[in-house]
Structures are given as structure tokens and as C-alpha cells.
Amino acid sequence: MNEQPRATSAVVEFMRDARLDRMPADAVALGKRCIVDGLGVMLAGSTTPARRILGDHARSRGTTAEATAFGPEPMRVSAATAALLNGLSGHALDFDDTQLATSADRIFGLLTHPTIPPLAAALAVGERQHATGAQVLDAFLTGFEVECKISEAIHPHHYKKGFHSSGTVGTFGAMAAAAKLLGLDPAATAHALAIAASMASGIRVNFGTMTKPLHVGRAAENGVTAAELAAAGFTGGADALDGSWGFFRVFSFDDGFDPDRIVGKLANPYTIVSPGVSIKPYPCGVLGHPSMDAMRTLVVTHDVKPEQIRAIRLRAGSNILNPLRYKMATSELEAKFCPPFMLAAVALRRKAGIHEFTDEFVRSAPVQAMMARVEVILDPAIEAKGFEKIRSTVEVDLTDGRRLSQAADERYRGGPDNPFTREDLVEKFTDCASLVLSPPAISSVVDAVEHLESLADIGELVRLMASASAAR
């Protein structure tokens, strides 16, 4: 069946009509929370080896100084390159937020990390354009919505067969944000969609390596490039998303998409409002977070010491166990997708933050020994319940013969049903940003984002993010 280009025109029309003053107040408030979180994980991720290597590569190419790549040594580069570097930084720790699913077949956690591609793109283009804070917020929320609705609409085989949707679909989010700031008309927007569709990329074989965050960096960079090319008159196909050769059919192995999840659904409601977004309490694959909380509940409630633990079992469905594919971790990057490490870290330290996700800690003898005690089990009963939520059970056998069991709470921390308080969000931002910024700068950045609409030039926020780092 050849679908008519309904989804393409729906996206173009939404982008044409989207305006900050028409967006619901809760979408705007949630958008600013996501920006605070996104900026924090960008700053923390800017200190990683992956960002250093990519930064050196960008520096060797030489680019026009248009926008700022954040980090201990901020760089002035082209807007597209700034989006690349900040995009990679934002996903380098796997600490960025996660899109929620709306039904059992749209697998939770396998949609997108929605904030970083449109945020990196909007900051880069906005800085070059001297856009206001309100214009950047408008662009960010527009890109966020386009990305989420495309991800929700495409058949789940897109992810199941090996594409990384934060890289592929994230390209459209970044393109939409950049296109808004560049003021593309509907015709140029349609071309930008088609250009972005051909530039979308990222495969899951690279999970647990530096290339996974590169997917998100490239999504941000390619989205900016697609919008810039369309603004200059570059053309693309007329039905970027639809038809037998469009994005949906090609990238989902002929399974296509569900038009009813995107046509008439853009901004109806905004995905950031319903079903919402999950802000991560741990810097690793979100599918492991409820299990980590369950483990923490066990060791804290029963005051379990590491030496008392004889064995640990994680019972879960394939939606958790397939993506979290490492049986033993030998590096921080592998640990982000390794359930035995996630549970071992909590068992040993009762927490698992940026100071636990290090090569040194992962490779330490106590961690390796505790990981060896963890068994991962595909549970048929959990599998049968569907994949729209994260369901698991953690069991711990103690040396005194006791067996403790804790089901993961579906109202996991950071999700819409159990959201971060402002204090939680600021604490996470501070923990991340303190790797780069001074304490006064940290407070100033949070305040600037919370009053983003009042900024006459987004460069004010960029300078806070960049110049303060030099003062450490």
C-alpha cells in the first residue's frame, strides 16, 4: 500500500502554525525543565573522552566561529559543528531524558531521548541568529514535538531491527528547531524534511561505545544542515515521510507507520505534556532505572551489606533485557547497558551516579565480583504484560538464608507519575554542571532558563554556560 503524503503535510502545517504564545502553559514549563536537565548533562558530557576526541577532530577541520560548544575549554565553531559537539555531550553519559510510550506495542524507552537534538540545534542556530530566549524556547518545543510524534508513529520494527531512534528520528527534531529559527516557509520546510530523512542514521550495534552519543550529535548537526540547505534553496523529495520510498516505509522495513499517531495528533496533545517525559535519576539506560530503585529499596530497608549478598536475580521482559545487552561490564560505556553492573553498583554504594559510572569503579575487584553474582532472567509473566512500561523484579539471596524480593515501581522516579521536584532537578543539574561551572554560574544558568522568555538574546545564556567555566 502506498500512503498519501499525509504525515509530511501534517508536520509542515504544524511547524507553520506553532507559536510559543499558542502553546499550553504546562508544555512551556515542562520545556524549561527539560532544558535545565539537557544543559546539565551537556556540561557533564563535555568532560568525556568522546567529546575530547570529537572536539579535537572539529578543531583540526577549522570552522567559522558562529556558535559555542560547551565544555571545560569552550570552542567557537560553526552552528552545525556546535550542534554536533553539544549533541554528543548531551548523550555521552546516557543521562538525558526519555520519551514515554502511549501503548503496549510502542516500547517504553525505545522511542527517543527527545531533548538533546532540538536543544543543541536551537542553541547553535539561535546564538548565531541572536534569537531571543522566547524564540529558542519556541523552536525547541516545536522540534521536541515533531521528533516525538514521528517516533511514536513509526512501526516499532524501526528500533527492534537495529536503528537507534534518537539518532534517526532525532534528526527531524533538530531540523524542526533550526527551521523555526531560520523562518523557513512551508515549501522550504518540506524540502528540509526530505533532506533530513536522507541524513538520518544510527544503528544499535554501537550501544556501549562512543558512537552511541555520536548518533545524537550527528542528529543535531544534520538537522541544522538540512534546515540551512533548504533555506538556501536546496531541494528534496515531495513526500519525505510517506509513500513507498519515504522515511516511514524505508526505515521500518516495509511495516510503515500508523497515520493516526501523527496526523491530527501534533500538539493534540503535546507529547511533553501527555504522556510526558522521563528525567533520568541515573546516568545509564533508562530501562534499568526502576530495577536500580528496587535494589536500593532492598539494601536500604533491610540494611543489607555487600558481604551479606550471595546472589542477585533480575526478572524482566525482553524490552529491558535486549537493549541492556552486556552480561558483564569492562568499561563505563558498557556499564550503561549492563544490568549486573547497575545492580552491583547500588548493592555496593547504595547509589549509582556520575562518580560510579567510571572505568575505574567498573573495573574494580568488588564490582567485578558483585556483577558475577547477578543472574538475569527473562520472565514470561512479565513479558506477557506488554512493553509500554518498565516492569521487573529484583531478588536477593543472603548468606543467612533469607531471600528478599522487590518489584520495580512502575511510578519510577523522574517519570510523570513521580516527577523530580525543582530541588531534585537543581541537584542533578548542579552535580553535572559542577564538573565545568563555578557555583555562582550554576545558579545563574538555572535562573536564566527559568526566565528564558525574558532573555533579549540567547547569547546571554550561552555566555553564562561558557565564560564561567574559564573562571574555575
VEXGU-519135 format. One line per field, with one value per residue (C-alpha): residue in one letter; residue number from 0; x, y, z. Coordinates in nm, 4 decimals, always signed. Example, Ala and Ser with C-alpha at 12.3 -4.5 7.8 and 13.67 -1.06 7.14 Angstrom:
<recs>
aa [A|S]
i [0|1]
px [+1.2300|+1.3670]
py [-0.4500|-0.1060]
pz [+0.7800|+0.7140]
</recs>
This chain:
<recs>
aa [M|N|E|Q|P|R|A|T|S|A|V|V|E|F|M|R|D|A|R|L|D|R|M|P|A|D|A|V|A|L|G|K|R|C|I|V|D|G|L|G|V|M|L|A|G|S|T|T|P|A|R|R|I|L|G|D|H|A|R|S|R|G|T|T|A|E|A|T|A|F|G|P|E|P|M|R|V|S|A|A|T|A|A|L|L|N|G|L|S|G|H|A|L|D|F|D|D|T|Q|L|A|T|S|A|D|R|I|F|G|L|L|T|H|P|T|I|P|P|L|A|A|A|L|A|V|G|E|R|Q|H|A|T|G|A|Q|V|L|D|A|F|L|T|G|F|E|V|E|C|K|I|S|E|A|I|H|P|H|H|Y|K|K|G|F|H|S|S|G|T|V|G|T|F|G|A|M|A|A|A|A|K|L|L|G|L|D|P|A|A|T|A|H|A|L|A|I|A|A|S|M|A|S|G|I|R|V|N|F|G|T|M|T|K|P|L|H|V|G|R|A|A|E|N|G|V|T|A|A|E|L|A|A|A|G|F|T|G|G|A|D|A|L|D|G|S|W|G|F|F|R|V|F|S|F|D|D|G|F|D|P|D|R|I|V|G|K|L|A|N|P|Y|T|I|V|S|P|G|V|S|I|K|P|Y|P|C|G|V|L|G|H|P|S|M|D|A|M|R|T|L|V|V|T|H|D|V|K|P|E|Q|I|R|A|I|R|L|R|A|G|S|N|I|L|N|P|L|R|Y|K|M|A|T|S|E|L|E|A|K|F|C|P|P|F|M|L|A|A|V|A|L|R|R|K|A|G|I|H|E|F|T|D|E|F|V|R|S|A|P|V|Q|A|M|M|A|R|V|E|V|I|L|D|P|A|I|E|A|K|G|F|E|K|I|R|S|T|V|E|V|D|L|T|D|G|R|R|L|S|Q|A|A|D|E|R|Y|R|G|G|P|D|N|P|F|T|R|E|D|L|V|E|K|F|T|D|C|A|S|L|V|L|S|P|P|A|I|S|S|V|V|D|A|V|E|H|L|E|S|L|A|D|I|G|E|L|V|R|L|M|A|S|A|S|A|A|R]
i [0|1|2|3|4|5|6|7|8|9|10|11|12|13|14|15|16|17|18|19|20|21|22|23|24|25|26|27|28|29|30|31|32|33|34|35|36|37|38|39|40|41|42|43|44|45|46|47|48|49|50|51|52|53|54|55|56|57|58|59|60|61|62|63|64|65|66|67|68|69|70|71|72|73|74|75|76|77|78|79|80|81|82|83|84|85|86|87|88|89|90|91|92|93|94|95|96|97|98|99|100|101|102|103|104|105|106|107|108|109|110|111|112|113|114|115|116|117|118|119|120|121|122|123|124|125|126|127|128|129|130|131|132|133|134|135|136|137|138|139|140|141|142|143|144|145|146|147|148|149|150|151|152|153|154|155|156|157|158|159|160|161|162|163|164|165|166|167|168|169|170|171|172|173|174|175|176|177|178|179|180|181|182|183|184|185|186|187|188|189|190|191|192|193|194|195|196|197|198|199|200|201|202|203|204|205|206|207|208|209|210|211|212|213|214|215|216|217|218|219|220|221|222|223|224|225|226|227|228|229|230|231|232|233|234|235|236|237|238|239|240|241|242|243|244|245|246|247|248|249|250|251|252|253|254|255|256|257|258|259|260|261|262|263|264|265|266|267|268|269|270|271|272|273|274|275|276|277|278|279|280|281|282|283|284|285|286|287|288|289|290|291|292|293|294|295|296|297|298|299|300|301|302|303|304|305|306|307|308|309|310|311|312|313|314|315|316|317|318|319|320|321|322|323|324|325|326|327|328|329|330|331|332|333|334|335|336|337|338|339|340|341|342|343|344|345|346|347|348|349|350|351|352|353|354|355|356|357|358|359|360|361|362|363|364|365|366|367|368|369|370|371|372|373|374|375|376|377|378|379|380|381|382|383|384|385|386|387|388|389|390|391|392|393|394|395|396|397|398|399|400|401|402|403|404|405|406|407|408|409|410|411|412|413|414|415|416|417|418|419|420|421|422|423|424|425|426|427|428|429|430|431|432|433|434|435|436|437|438|439|440|441|442|443|444|445|446|447|448|449|450|451|452|453|454|455|456|457|458|459|460|461|462|463|464|465|466|467|468|469|470|471]
px [+0.0000|+0.1275|+0.0157|-0.0609|+0.1832|-0.0420|+0.2219|+0.4601|+0.1977|+0.0839|+0.4357|+0.4786|+0.1458|+0.2225|+0.5583|+0.3969|+0.1386|+0.3428|+0.3989|+0.5064|+0.2094|-0.0243|+0.1420|-0.0120|+0.1495|+0.2352|+0.4200|+0.6267|+0.7019|+0.7995|+1.0098|+1.2184|+1.2688|+1.3929|+1.6299|+1.7775|+1.8293|+1.9666|+2.2183|+2.3386|+2.4034|+2.5701|+2.8151|+2.8927|+2.9245|+3.1622|+3.4284|+3.4261|+3.6955|+3.4435|+3.3844|+3.7574|+3.8288|+3.5416|+3.6417|+3.9984|+3.8633|+3.6421|+3.9297|+4.1507|+3.8944|+3.8692|+3.5285|+3.3687|+3.3137|+2.9340|+2.8276|+2.9659|+3.0450|+3.0352|+3.2969|+3.6000|+3.7514|+3.4603|+3.5041|+3.3699|+3.2729|+3.0086|+2.6477|+2.6299|+2.9534|+2.8380|+2.5206|+2.7333|+2.9607|+2.6882|+2.4649|+2.7290|+2.7996|+2.4305|+2.4094|+2.7633|+2.6639|+2.3239|+2.1806|+1.9381|+1.5608|+1.3422|+1.0187|+0.7301|+0.5195|+0.1418|+0.0530|+0.1842|+0.3336|+0.5229|+0.8009|+0.8931|+1.2457|+1.2923|+1.1482|+1.3793|+1.5826|+1.3864|+1.5575|+1.9146|+1.8773|+1.6366|+1.8101|+2.1582|+2.0246|+1.8218|+2.1095|+2.3549|+2.1337|+1.9820|+2.3228|+2.4228|+2.0883|+2.0890|+1.7484|+1.5549|+1.5058|+1.1403|+1.2303|+1.4704|+1.2089|+0.9522|+1.1971|+1.2909|+0.9307|+0.8439|+1.1351|+1.0601|+0.7009|+0.7953|+1.0561|+0.8250|+0.5293|+0.7421|+0.8958|+0.5551|+0.4115|+0.6797|+0.6410|+0.8405|+1.0429|+1.2416|+1.4063|+1.3720|+1.5628|+1.8529|+1.8019|+1.8717|+1.5749|+1.7463|+1.9851|+1.7419|+1.4272|+1.6286|+1.7429|+1.3884|+1.3640|+1.6839|+1.5761|+1.2415|+1.4065|+1.6575|+1.3911|+1.1791|+1.4687|+1.5600|+1.1994|+1.1534|+0.8279|+0.6183|+0.7785|+1.1297|+1.0242|+0.9071|+1.2439|+1.4211|+1.2190|+1.3304|+1.6939|+1.6789|+1.5215|+1.8220|+2.0677|+1.9067|+2.1284|+2.2412|+2.2432|+2.2272|+2.5393|+2.7210|+2.5456|+2.8036|+3.0591|+3.1435|+2.9465|+2.6089|+2.6276|+2.7744|+2.4353|+2.2718|+2.5450|+2.5074|+2.1288|+2.1708|+2.4327|+2.2397|+1.9179|+2.0892|+2.2488|+1.9193|+1.7467|+2.0366|+2.0418|+1.6667|+1.6940|+1.9490|+1.7190|+1.8375|+1.5581|+1.4357|+1.1533|+0.7922|+0.6804|+0.9673|+0.7812|+0.5192|+0.4975|+0.6918|+1.0265|+0.9586|+1.1192|+0.8465|+0.8388|+1.2124|+1.3233|+1.0686|+1.1373|+0.8107|+0.5968|+0.5324|+0.3624|+0.0340|-0.1013|-0.3402|-0.0444|+0.0775|-0.1933|-0.4183|-0.2062|+0.0717|+0.0122|-0.3025|-0.1783|+0.1855|+0.3869|+0.5882|+0.2600|+0.0989|+0.2253|+0.5165|+0.8898|+1.1129|+1.4089|+1.6768|+1.7955|+2.0837|+2.3360|+2.2559|+1.9879|+1.6502|+1.5176|+1.7303|+1.6269|+1.3225|+1.5262|+1.8034|+1.5478|+1.4110|+1.7619|+1.8187|+1.4915|+1.6035|+1.9505|+1.8341|+1.5165|+1.6910|+2.0297|+2.1987|+2.5783|+2.7645|+2.9280|+2.5845|+2.4790|+2.5139|+2.3160|+2.1016|+1.8376|+1.6746|+1.3477|+1.2333|+1.0922|+1.2718|+1.2055|+1.4584|+1.6940|+1.7527|+1.8741|+2.0602|+2.2745|+2.6010|+2.6306|+2.9488|+3.0847|+3.4500|+3.4077|+3.1855|+3.0236|+2.9344|+2.8106|+2.5362|+2.3778|+2.4686|+2.2026|+2.4558|+2.6608|+2.3551|+2.2513|+2.6075|+2.6774|+2.3670|+2.4469|+2.7958|+2.7328|+2.3534|+2.3739|+2.4873|+2.5708|+2.8375|+3.1010|+3.0075|+2.9918|+3.3672|+3.6094|+3.7956|+3.4902|+3.3529|+3.6836|+3.7392|+3.7545|+3.4453|+3.2320|+3.3500|+3.2852|+2.9364|+2.8441|+2.9327|+2.6625|+2.3861|+2.1648|+1.9389|+1.6177|+1.3582|+1.0320|+0.7362|+0.4757|+0.6358|+0.6835|+0.3119|+0.2099|+0.3409|+0.6164|+0.4745|+0.6035|+0.9204|+0.8394|+1.0868|+1.1501|+1.4763|+1.5502|+1.8432|+1.9645|+2.1551|+2.4252|+2.1993|+1.9433|+1.6929|+1.5511|+1.4408|+1.2205|+1.1131|+0.9014|+1.0033|+0.7648|+0.6005|+0.5823|+0.9574|+1.1479|+1.1703|+0.8648|+0.5403|+0.3768|+0.6665|+0.8413|+1.1521|+1.0823|+1.2547|+1.5064|+1.5714|+1.6231|+1.8567|+2.0518|+2.1038|+2.1974|+2.4429|+2.6019|+2.6515|+2.7434|+2.9924|+3.2331|+3.2655|+3.0991|+3.1602|+2.8810|+2.7685|+2.7481|+2.5401|+2.2787|+2.2815|+2.2218|+1.9239|+1.7761|+1.8283|+1.6475|+1.3610|+1.3152|+1.4052|+1.1259|+1.2772|+1.6175|+1.6628|+1.9426|+2.0086|+2.3752|+2.3257|+2.2627|+2.5433|+2.7913|+2.6908|+2.7460|+3.0836|+3.2623|+3.2092|+3.3898|+3.7110|+3.6866|+3.7163]
py [+0.0000|+0.3475|+0.6018|+0.9553|+1.2156|+1.2956|+1.2792|+1.5064|+1.7757|+1.7368|+1.8104|+2.1049|+2.2548|+2.2072|+2.3798|+2.6647|+2.7269|+2.6513|+2.9589|+2.9898|+3.2081|+2.9332|+2.6542|+2.5398|+2.6762|+2.3288|+2.2489|+2.5662|+2.4944|+2.1342|+2.2509|+2.4712|+2.1809|+1.9687|+2.2482|+2.2739|+1.8985|+1.8999|+2.1743|+1.9912|+1.6635|+1.8555|+2.0109|+1.6816|+1.5012|+1.7675|+1.6267|+1.2770|+1.1277|+1.1035|+1.4787|+1.5490|+1.3353|+1.4836|+1.8340|+1.7776|+1.6482|+1.9536|+2.1853|+2.0195|+2.0872|+2.4566|+2.6197|+2.9621|+3.0950|+3.1195|+2.9323|+2.7837|+2.4237|+2.3982|+2.2370|+2.2977|+2.4740|+2.6207|+2.6281|+2.8754|+2.6812|+2.6775|+2.6372|+2.2853|+2.1840|+2.3339|+2.1273|+1.8186|+1.8702|+1.9729|+1.6955|+1.4322|+1.5810|+1.5712|+1.1976|+1.0964|+0.9901|+0.8488|+1.0825|+1.2725|+1.2418|+0.9751|+0.9821|+0.7769|+0.5292|+0.5540|+0.1897|-0.1601|-0.2037|+0.1283|+0.0084|+0.2256|+0.3546|+0.2537|+0.5715|+0.8735|+1.0808|+1.3845|+1.6912|+1.6958|+1.7078|+2.0050|+2.1777|+2.1518|+2.2726|+2.5586|+2.6875|+2.6789|+2.8456|+3.0765|+3.2020|+3.2756|+3.4467|+3.6445|+3.4922|+3.5801|+3.3303|+3.3056|+3.2223|+2.9487|+2.8045|+2.8089|+2.6316|+2.3751|+2.2830|+2.2607|+2.0276|+1.8216|+1.7648|+1.6757|+1.4275|+1.2568|+1.2237|+1.0776|+0.8310|+0.7337|+0.6853|+0.4677|+0.0920|-0.0463|-0.2612|+0.0541|+0.0128|-0.3632|-0.4309|-0.2135|+0.1559|+0.3967|+0.6317|+0.9094|+0.9301|+0.8717|+1.0488|+1.2981|+1.4430|+1.5628|+1.7245|+1.9175|+2.0123|+2.1422|+2.3552|+2.5011|+2.5577|+2.7590|+2.9874|+3.0270|+3.1169|+2.8559|+2.8788|+2.5623|+2.4747|+2.5025|+2.3144|+2.0221|+2.0183|+2.0281|+1.7262|+1.5337|+1.6326|+1.5301|+1.1963|+1.1123|+1.2209|+1.0278|+0.7494|+0.5431|+0.1687|-0.0074|-0.2183|+0.0858|+0.0862|+0.0811|+0.2716|+0.6346|+0.6049|+0.5869|+0.9531|+1.0374|+0.9362|+1.2167|+1.4649|+1.3829|+1.4123|+1.7676|+1.8552|+1.7004|+1.8692|+2.2079|+2.1303|+2.0153|+2.3380|+2.5530|+2.3828|+2.4206|+2.7890|+2.8288|+2.6694|+2.3084|+2.0673|+1.7272|+1.4852|+1.5927|+1.3187|+1.2781|+1.0742|+0.8919|+0.6625|+0.3525|+0.5375|+0.7727|+0.7613|+0.5621|+0.2748|+0.2565|+0.2844|+0.0387|-0.2466|-0.2030|-0.2010|+0.1693|+0.3726|+0.4446|+0.7705|+0.8139|+0.8623|+1.1710|+1.3100|+1.5223|+1.4429|+1.7021|+1.9309|+1.7321|+1.6897|+1.7917|+1.4794|+1.6710|+1.7047|+1.3678|+1.1024|+1.3186|+1.2807|+1.0941|+1.2805|+1.0315|+0.9805|+0.7595|+0.8113|+0.4901|+0.3163|+0.4218|+0.0681|-0.0269|+0.2587|+0.1030|-0.2112|+0.0013|+0.1749|-0.1658|-0.2806|+0.0349|-0.0193|-0.3691|-0.2803|+0.0298|-0.1162|-0.4329|-0.2676|-0.5239|-0.5087|-0.6135|-0.9082|-1.0463|-1.0877|-1.4386|-1.3943|-1.1390|-1.2139|-0.9661|-1.0866|-0.8730|-0.8704|-0.8579|-0.4854|-0.4431|-0.7328|-0.6972|-0.3340|-0.3758|-0.6350|-0.6578|-0.9534|-0.8125|-0.4598|-0.3807|-0.0062|+0.2817|+0.2832|-0.0855|-0.0386|+0.1930|-0.1095|-0.3769|-0.4778|-0.6676|-0.3506|-0.1364|-0.3637|-0.4241|-0.0505|+0.0038|-0.3025|-0.1698|+0.2033|+0.2420|+0.4872|+0.4996|+0.8460|+1.0036|+0.9066|+0.5365|+0.5283|+0.5454|+0.2968|+0.2753|+0.1781|-0.0587|-0.2475|-0.2620|-0.6036|-0.5535|-0.4515|-0.7376|-0.9838|-0.8469|-0.8496|-1.2185|-1.2824|-1.1299|-1.3527|-1.2001|-1.3927|-1.3419|-1.3690|-1.4980|-1.3439|-1.0003|-1.0439|-1.1155|-0.7821|-0.5773|-0.3280|+0.0188|+0.0233|-0.0894|-0.3977|-0.6073|-0.7817|-0.7925|-1.0876|-1.1033|-1.4202|-1.3503|-1.5596|-1.6218|-1.7977|-1.5157|-1.4271|-1.0681|-0.9620|-0.6226|-0.5448|-0.2342|+0.0550|+0.1491|+0.5000|+0.5290|+0.8383|+1.1081|+0.9942|+1.1928|+0.9931|+1.0564|+1.3643|+1.5351|+1.8271|+2.1529|+2.0695|+1.7268|+1.8864|+2.1549|+1.8942|+1.6858|+1.9949|+2.1031|+1.7590|+1.7579|+2.1219|+2.1291|+1.9361|+2.2534|+2.5578|+2.7545|+2.7564|+3.1136|+3.0263|+2.7178|+2.9286|+3.1887|+2.9312|+2.7801|+3.1253|+3.2226|+2.9132|+2.9554|+3.3080|+3.2182|+3.4217|+3.7401|+3.6976|+3.9506|+3.7405|+3.3707|+3.4685|+3.5782|+3.2150|+3.0888|+3.3255|+3.2032|+2.8450|+2.9228|+3.2137|+3.0957|+2.7704|+2.9631|+3.1118|+2.7773]
pz [+0.0000|-0.0888|+0.1692|+0.0613|+0.1958|+0.4897|+0.7604|+0.5706|+0.5238|+0.8857|+1.0099|+0.7735|+0.8785|+1.2486|+1.2106|+1.0189|+1.2915|+1.6055|+1.8217|+2.1800|+2.2736|+2.1486|+2.3426|+2.6722|+2.9847|+3.1139|+2.7898|+2.8297|+3.1955|+3.1221|+2.8276|+3.0553|+3.2962|+3.0071|+2.9026|+3.2533|+3.2532|+2.8983|+2.9700|+3.2789|+3.1005|+2.8140|+3.0576|+3.2288|+2.8969|+2.7667|+3.0027|+2.8498|+2.6256|+2.3413|+2.3493|+2.3688|+2.0638|+1.8637|+1.9712|+1.8540|+1.5235|+1.4807|+1.5693|+1.3085|+1.0377|+1.1191|+1.1059|+1.1117|+1.4641|+1.4828|+1.7959|+2.1161|+2.2004|+2.5797|+2.7985|+3.0185|+2.7170|+2.5183|+2.1419|+1.8868|+1.5760|+1.3030|+1.4139|+1.2701|+1.4454|+1.7759|+1.7441|+1.6774|+1.9774|+2.2222|+2.0924|+2.1579|+2.5014|+2.5874|+2.5266|+2.6251|+2.9771|+2.8739|+3.1357|+2.9089|+2.9266|+2.7660|+2.5669|+2.7057|+2.5087|+2.4793|+2.4129|+2.4757|+2.1282|+2.1337|+2.3560|+2.6531|+2.6427|+2.2802|+2.1316|+2.1654|+2.4045|+2.2891|+2.4356|+2.3138|+1.9310|+1.9200|+2.2120|+2.0628|+1.7278|+1.8740|+2.0869|+1.7977|+1.5386|+1.7982|+1.9085|+1.5501|+1.4790|+1.8062|+1.8724|+2.1838|+2.4612|+2.3630|+2.0029|+2.1147|+2.3506|+2.0683|+1.8357|+2.0995|+2.1815|+1.8112|+1.7438|+2.0532|+1.9366|+1.5785|+1.6996|+1.9473|+1.7132|+1.4319|+1.6768|+1.8109|+1.4607|+1.3010|+1.3388|+1.6367|+1.3974|+1.3304|+1.6701|+1.7096|+1.3880|+1.4939|+1.4275|+1.7143|+1.7036|+1.8986|+1.6047|+1.3209|+1.4397|+1.6431|+1.3101|+1.2439|+1.5867|+1.5272|+1.1757|+1.3001|+1.5699|+1.3240|+1.0583|+1.3013|+1.3857|+1.0183|+0.9345|+0.6618|+0.4675|+0.4176|+0.0838|+0.2222|+0.5349|+0.3201|+0.1464|+0.4837|+0.5969|+0.2891|+0.3326|+0.6979|+0.6027|+0.3864|+0.6564|+0.9437|+1.0768|+1.3755|+1.4465|+1.7802|+1.7339|+1.8721|+2.2092|+2.4837|+2.2744|+2.1939|+1.8729|+2.0500|+2.1613|+1.8218|+1.6797|+1.8761|+1.7892|+1.4223|+1.4515|+1.5819|+1.3210|+1.0321|+1.1382|+1.1317|+0.7969|+0.6452|+0.7500|+0.6307|+0.2910|+0.2477|+0.3426|+0.0629|-0.1954|-0.1783|-0.2703|-0.1581|-0.2358|-0.2032|+0.0378|+0.2826|+0.5414|+0.3357|+0.0355|-0.0594|-0.0591|+0.2297|+0.5720|+0.7459|+0.4964|+0.4291|+0.7927|+0.9302|+0.6875|+0.4901|+0.8046|+0.7602|+1.0284|+1.1982|+1.0486|+1.3396|+1.5731|+1.3881|+1.1567|+1.3741|+1.6796|+1.6576|+1.9559|+2.0311|+2.2967|+2.3122|+2.3924|+2.6524|+2.8463|+2.7741|+2.8114|+2.9259|+2.9564|+3.1983|+3.3527|+3.4479|+3.8066|+3.6870|+3.4014|+3.2150|+3.0103|+3.1498|+3.1214|+3.4207|+3.6471|+3.8201|+3.8895|+4.0397|+4.2610|+4.3638|+4.4532|+4.6543|+4.8404|+4.9373|+5.0611|+5.2484|+5.4014|+5.5178|+5.5766|+5.3525|+5.3500|+5.0316|+5.2078|+5.3004|+4.9366|+4.7953|+4.4732|+4.2888|+4.0243|+3.7906|+3.6375|+3.3439|+2.9917|+2.6599|+2.6291|+2.9124|+2.8597|+2.4857|+2.4870|+2.8173|+2.6487|+2.8448|+3.0834|+3.2384|+3.2010|+3.1446|+3.0898|+3.1924|+2.8478|+2.8668|+3.2232|+3.0972|+2.9287|+3.1811|+3.4390|+3.6538|+3.6931|+3.7632|+4.0492|+4.1694|+4.1993|+4.4099|+4.6216|+4.6923|+4.7314|+4.7565|+4.4689|+4.1079|+3.9788|+3.7632|+4.0205|+3.9989|+3.6201|+3.5719|+3.4197|+3.7490|+3.9519|+3.6874|+3.6682|+4.0440|+4.2081|+4.4315|+4.1333|+3.9145|+4.1970|+4.2654|+3.8955|+3.8839|+4.1446|+3.9291|+3.7157|+3.4506|+3.3751|+3.1017|+3.2947|+3.0860|+3.3169|+3.2893|+2.9137|+2.8674|+3.0199|+2.7265|+2.6746|+2.7308|+3.0901|+3.2643|+3.4694|+3.6661|+3.9962|+4.1917|+4.4198|+4.6615|+4.8368|+5.1581|+5.3204|+5.6234|+5.4026|+5.3643|+5.0227|+4.9645|+4.6740|+4.5431|+4.2364|+4.0479|+4.0987|+3.7683|+3.9145|+3.8800|+3.9910|+3.7272|+3.5340|+3.5046|+3.7839|+4.0214|+3.8811|+4.0052|+4.2332|+4.1457|+4.4172|+4.2616|+3.9203|+4.0513|+4.2492|+3.9342|+3.7303|+3.9995|+4.0177|+3.6405|+3.5880|+3.8753|+3.6543|+3.4453|+3.6064|+3.9236|+4.1875|+4.1045|+3.7363|+3.8133|+3.9920|+3.7153|+3.4422|+3.6250|+3.6803|+3.3162|+3.1896|+3.4339|+3.2938|+2.9373|+2.7784|+2.9195|+2.7521|+2.4727|+2.3216|+2.3827|+2.3817|+2.7432|+2.8438|+2.6210|+2.7850|+3.1284|+3.0133|+2.8553|+3.0180|+3.3741|+3.3006|+3.2398|+3.5877|+3.7692]
</recs>
